[in-house]
Amino acid sequence: RDRAGVRMEEHEKVPGVVQHFNDTMKNDPQVIGPSTAVVAIQSLLKLIKESKAETVAGLTDDIKKATEALIKATPNTVSVSSGCELFLRFITLTSLDRIGFQELKKRLIERGNLYLKQVEMSRGKIAAAGSPFIRDETTILIHSRSRVVLCLLREAVSRGKRLKVFITASAIDDSGMEMQRMLAQDKVHSKIILDSAVGFIMEKVDVVMVGADGVSESGGIINKIGTFQIAVMAKALNKPFYVVAESFKFVRMFPLKQDDLPNQEKYTTIDSGPDKHPSLDYTPPQYITLLFTDLGVLTPSAVSDELIKLYM
């Protein structure tokens, strides 16, 4: 098992996809590299290019097996699942009638490259849309680690804004420490706080900003454990709670409570099972002020309309 969490022995039928995913994640500098979902999409596109299938049915079967392998085995199940689903939806929108198999494969690859280019531009669009909401000398509370949040803060700093950042330690994996190291490279002052100190520190912050593993149809989010309680406290103290997420993380799920999340979404692959500690929780839309996405700045109620457009 490698750092990305893909279990090689379980996916011998698609070794090329798994190996590409693992190699890319191993070479990831963990500073501003691609998200897990983007690497999964890159792996699927590589599979399409290198597949030895000679029929549509054979290629479809290869893609299906590879998608299932990545979804079941990666730690970020929510984002990988939605990213792969939207990728397959996008590439199959082209007309596939009355053309030969090789021409069909060529079109799928062209569409795949186009989609990959779009998702790789997502963070830049989000940073441009969200940075105007951050004023000079703003104090921000961040939960855990998020590369897209990092991009937005970098954009704000590049515009001359001075920031003070509090970061939760995220004790389940200490990812807050990693976020602090990332911010230090941009000379952004930050301080790690205990997860249990969020209520104490909330009155000192101007805004709360978090990433998301997934954005549900209702406009709520699935994210690192502890997000929900932070959102509740922010609401109680009238602090804006901003979510920063790419549109490929929009998922066709409609949870109403924590138990509505399937176990594979709530627990890591290492600690899976109903008796283990959850790694994710669900934050309902009423606690979210705005979502900064590559589709624009959205209210939670606007997410369902955008999700419909993505699958049209």
TINUKE-647728 format. One record per residue (C-alpha): residue number from 1; residue in one letter; x, y, z. Coordinates in steps of 0.05 Angstrom, whole numbers, plus 32768, in hexadecimal, padded with zeros to 4 digits. Each point is the difference from the previous one (the first is absolute). Layout:
// residues N
num  residu  east  north  up
NUM  A  X  Y  Z
...
***
This chain:
// residues 312
num  residu  east  north  up
1  R  8000  8000  8000
2  D  801D  8045  7FED
3  R  7FF4  8046  801A
4  A  7FC4  800B  7FD2
5  G  7FDE  7FC4  801E
6  V  7FF6  7FD5  7FC1
7  R  8003  7FB6  8010
8  M  8024  7FE1  7FC5
9  E  7FEF  7FB8  8010
10  E  7FB6  800E  7FF9
11  H  8004  801D  7FBA
12  E  802C  7FD3  7FD7
13  K  7FCF  8005  7FC6
14  V  8012  8049  7FF6
15  P  8049  8004  8016
16  G  8011  8038  7FCE
17  V  7FCC  802F  801D
18  V  8013  7FF0  8048
19  Q  804A  8007  7FF2
20  H  7FF7  8042  7FDD
21  F  7FD7  801A  8039
22  N  8032  7FE9  8034
23  D  803C  801B  7FDB
24  T  7FE0  8044  7FF6
25  M  7FEC  8006  8049
26  K  8046  7FEB  8017
27  N  8020  8035  7FD5
28  D  7FCE  8035  8019
29  P  8027  8035  8027
30  Q  7FC3  8009  802D
31  V  8004  804B  7FF7
32  I  7FD3  8012  7FC7
33  G  7FFD  7FC0  7FD7
34  P  7FC1  7FE3  7FE1
35  S  7FC7  7FE7  802C
36  T  7FF3  7FB6  8008
37  A  7FC3  8005  7FD2
38  V  8029  8021  7FC8
39  V  8035  7FCA  8005
40  A  7FC9  7FCC  7FFB
41  I  7FE5  8022  7FC1
42  Q  8046  8002  7FE2
43  S  8006  7FB5  800E
44  L  7FBD  7FF1  7FDD
45  L  8015  8029  7FC4
46  K  8042  7FDA  7FFD
47  L  7FD9  7FBF  8002
48  I  7FD5  8015  7FC5
49  K  803E  8011  7FD7
50  E  8024  7FBF  8010
51  S  7FC5  7FD0  8002
52  K  8009  7FC2  7FD4
53  A  7FB5  7FF9  7FF8
54  E  7FE7  7FFA  7FB9
55  T  7FB6  800B  800C
56  V  7FD4  8033  8023
57  A  7FEA  7FCC  8031
58  G  8048  7FED  8011
59  L  8015  8049  800A
60  T  7FC3  800E  802A
61  D  8010  7FC4  802C
62  D  8048  8018  8009
63  I  7FE9  8045  8014
64  K  7FCC  7FE4  8030
65  K  8032  7FD3  8023
66  A  8033  8038  8006
67  T  7FCD  8031  801B
68  E  7FE8  7FCE  8035
69  A  8048  7FF1  8013
70  L  8010  8049  800D
71  I  7FBF  8010  8023
72  K  8004  7FC5  802F
73  A  804A  8006  8011
74  T  8010  804A  8007
75  P  7FF9  8025  8042
76  N  7FDA  803A  7FE1
77  T  7FC5  7FD6  7FE8
78  V  7FCF  8039  7FF9
79  S  8028  802D  7FD2
80  V  801D  7FC6  7FD7
81  S  7FBA  7FE3  7FF6
82  S  7FE2  8042  7FE9
83  G  803D  8013  7FD7
84  C  8001  7FBE  7FDA
85  E  7FB4  8001  7FF6
86  L  8001  8046  7FE3
87  F  803C  7FEF  7FD5
88  L  7FDD  7FC4  7FE1
89  R  7FC1  8029  7FF7
90  F  8026  8037  7FDC
91  I  8027  7FD4  7FD0
92  T  7FC2  7FD9  7FEB
93  L  7FD7  803D  7FEE
94  T  801F  8000  7FBA
95  S  7FD9  7FDD  7FC8
96  L  8018  7FB9  7FFC
97  D  7FD0  7FE6  7FCA
98  R  8017  7FE6  7FBD
99  I  804B  8005  800C
100  G  8035  7FCB  8004
101  F  801F  7FEA  8042
102  Q  8042  8022  7FF5
103  E  7FDE  8042  7FEF
104  L  7FD5  7FF8  803E
105  K  803D  7FF5  802B
106  K  8021  803D  7FE2
107  R  7FC4  802B  8011
108  L  7FFD  7FE6  8047
109  I  8049  8012  800A
110  E  7FF6  8046  7FE2
111  R  7FC4  800B  802E
112  G  8028  7FE4  803B
113  N  803A  8030  7FF4
114  L  7FCF  803A  7FFB
115  Y  7FDF  7FED  8042
116  L  8043  7FF6  8023
117  K  8016  8045  7FE9
118  Q  7FC0  801E  801C
119  V  8008  7FE0  8045
120  E  8049  8013  8003
121  M  7FEB  8049  7FF7
122  S  7FCD  7FFC  8039
123  R  802C  8019  8038
124  G  8015  803E  7FDA
125  K  7FB8  8012  7FF3
126  I  7FED  7FF4  8048
127  A  8039  802B  801A
128  A  7FEC  8039  7FD2
129  A  7FB7  7FFC  8015
130  G  800C  7FF8  804B
131  S  803A  802E  800F
132  P  7FD6  8041  7FFC
133  F  7FD9  7FE6  803C
134  I  8040  8003  802A
135  R  8011  8045  8019
136  D  8043  801A  8015
137  E  8014  7FEB  8047
138  T  7FCA  7FCA  8003
139  T  8006  7FCA  8035
140  I  7FEC  7FBD  7FE3
141  L  7FF3  7FBD  8021
142  I  8011  7FC3  7FD4
143  H  7FF0  7FB8  8010
144  S  8034  7FCC  7FEF
145  R  8022  8003  7FBB
146  S  7FE3  8016  7FBE
147  R  8027  800E  7FC1
148  V  7FC8  8029  7FE0
149  V  7FFB  802B  803F
150  L  804C  8009  7FFC
151  C  7FF8  8018  7FB8
152  L  7FCC  8033  8014
153  L  802B  801A  8039
154  R  803C  8005  7FD2
155  E  7FD7  8029  7FD0
156  A  7FEB  802F  8038
157  V  8048  8008  8017
158  S  8016  800E  7FB9
159  R  7FCF  803A  7FFF
160  G  8023  801E  803C
161  K  7FD1  7FE9  8037
162  R  801C  7FF2  8044
163  L  7FE2  7FC3  8021
164  K  8001  7FDF  8044
165  V  7FED  7FB7  8000
166  F  7FEC  7FCF  8035
167  I  8002  7FB6  7FEC
168  T  7FE1  7FC6  8025
169  A  8031  7FC9  800E
170  S  7FD0  7FCC  7FE4
171  A  8019  7FCC  8031
172  I  7FE6  7FC5  7FD8
173  D  803D  8008  7FD1
174  D  8022  8041  8015
175  S  7FF2  801D  7FBB
176  G  7FFC  8046  801F
177  M  804B  7FFE  800A
178  E  8009  7FF2  7FB6
179  M  7FD3  803C  7FEE
180  Q  802A  802C  802D
181  R  8040  7FEB  7FDB
182  M  7FDF  8011  7FBE
183  L  7FEB  8045  8018
184  A  8045  800D  801C
185  Q  801D  7FFB  7FBA
186  D  7FD6  803C  7FED
187  K  8014  8024  8040
188  V  7FB9  7FFE  801B
189  H  7FFF  8003  804C
190  S  7FD7  7FC6  801D
191  K  7FF6  7FDE  8042
192  I  7FEB  7FB9  800F
193  I  7FC7  7FF9  8032
194  L  7FE3  7FC2  8022
195  D  7FC1  7FE5  7FE0
196  S  7FDE  800A  8043
197  A  8015  804A  8002
198  V  7FD4  8015  7FC5
199  G  7FC9  801C  802D
200  F  8034  8029  8027
201  I  8021  801D  7FC1
202  M  7FC1  800C  7FD8
203  E  7FF4  8046  801C
204  K  8045  8015  7FE8
205  V  7FF5  7FED  7FB6
206  D  7FDD  8025  7FC9
207  V  7FEF  7FC6  7FD2
208  V  8004  7FB4  7FFF
209  M  8018  7FDF  7FC0
210  V  8001  7FB5  7FF1
211  G  8008  7FD2  7FC5
212  A  7FD2  7FC6  7FF1
213  D  8006  7FB7  7FEC
214  G  7FBB  8004  7FE2
215  V  7FC7  8032  7FF7
216  S  7FBB  7FE0  8005
217  E  7FC2  8010  7FD7
218  S  7FE4  8029  803A
219  G  803D  802D  8003
220  G  801B  7FDF  803F
221  I  8047  7FE5  8001
222  I  8024  7FC0  8011
223  N  8044  8010  801D
224  K  8035  7FEE  8034
225  I  7FE3  7FEE  8044
226  G  7FF6  803D  802B
227  T  7FE6  802D  7FC8
228  F  7FB8  7FFB  8018
229  Q  800E  8017  8047
230  I  802A  803A  7FE6
231  A  7FC6  8015  7FD3
232  V  7FCF  7FFD  803A
233  M  802D  802D  802B
234  A  800B  8031  7FC7
235  K  7FB5  8005  7FF6
236  A  7FF6  800D  804B
237  L  8032  8039  7FFF
238  N  7FE9  801C  7FBD
239  K  8041  7FF2  7FDC
240  P  7FFE  7FF4  7FB4
241  F  800D  7FB7  7FEF
242  Y  801D  7FF9  7FBA
243  V  800A  7FBF  7FDA
244  V  8035  7FFC  7FCA
245  A  7FF5  7FC6  7FD0
246  E  8007  7FEB  7FB7
247  S  7FC0  7FEE  7FDA
248  F  8019  7FB9  7FF3
249  K  7FF4  7FF5  804A
250  F  7FB5  800B  7FF7
251  V  7FE0  7FBD  8011
252  R  7FBB  7FE4  7FF5
253  M  7FF3  7FF3  804A
254  F  7FCC  801D  802D
255  P  8012  7FF0  8049
256  L  7FD4  801D  8037
257  K  802A  7FE8  803B
258  Q  8044  7FE1  800F
259  D  7FE6  7FB9  7FFC
260  D  7FE9  800C  7FB8
261  L  8048  7FFE  7FE9
262  P  8014  7FBA  7FEB
263  N  8037  7FE1  802A
264  Q  8032  8003  7FC7
265  E  7FF6  804C  7FFF
266  K  8005  8008  804B
267  Y  803B  7FD3  8011
268  T  8046  7FFA  7FE3
269  T  8012  7FC0  7FDB
270  I  8030  7FF2  8039
271  D  7FCC  8006  8037
272  S  7FC1  7FEB  7FDA
273  G  7FC7  7FE4  8029
274  P  7FC6  8019  802A
275  D  8028  7FFE  8041
276  K  803A  802A  7FE7
277  H  800B  804B  8006
278  P  7FE2  8027  7FC5
279  S  802F  8028  7FD3
280  L  7FC9  802B  7FE0
281  D  7FC0  8022  8015
282  Y  7FC6  8024  7FDF
283  T  7FF3  804B  8007
284  P  7FB8  8014  7FED
285  P  7FF6  803B  7FD1
286  Q  7FE1  802E  8035
287  Y  8044  8008  8020
288  I  8023  8014  7FBF
289  T  8004  8049  7FEA
290  L  801C  7FF9  7FB9
291  L  8025  7FCD  7FD5
292  F  803B  8018  7FD5
293  T  8002  7FD3  7FC3
294  D  8019  8000  7FB9
295  L  7FB8  800A  7FEB
296  G  7FFE  8041  8027
297  V  7FED  8016  8046
298  L  7FC3  7FD8  8014
299  T  7FCE  7FFE  8039
300  P  7FF1  7FBA  801A
301  S  7FBC  8001  7FDF
302  A  801F  800B  7FBB
303  V  8029  7FC0  8002
304  S  7FC6  7FD3  7FEA
305  D  7FF5  8029  7FC1
306  E  804A  7FFD  7FEF
307  L  8002  7FB5  800D
308  I  7FC6  7FF6  7FCF
309  K  8027  8028  7FCB
310  L  803D  7FD4  800B
311  Y  7FD9  7FC1  7FF0
312  M  7FD6  801C  7FC7
***
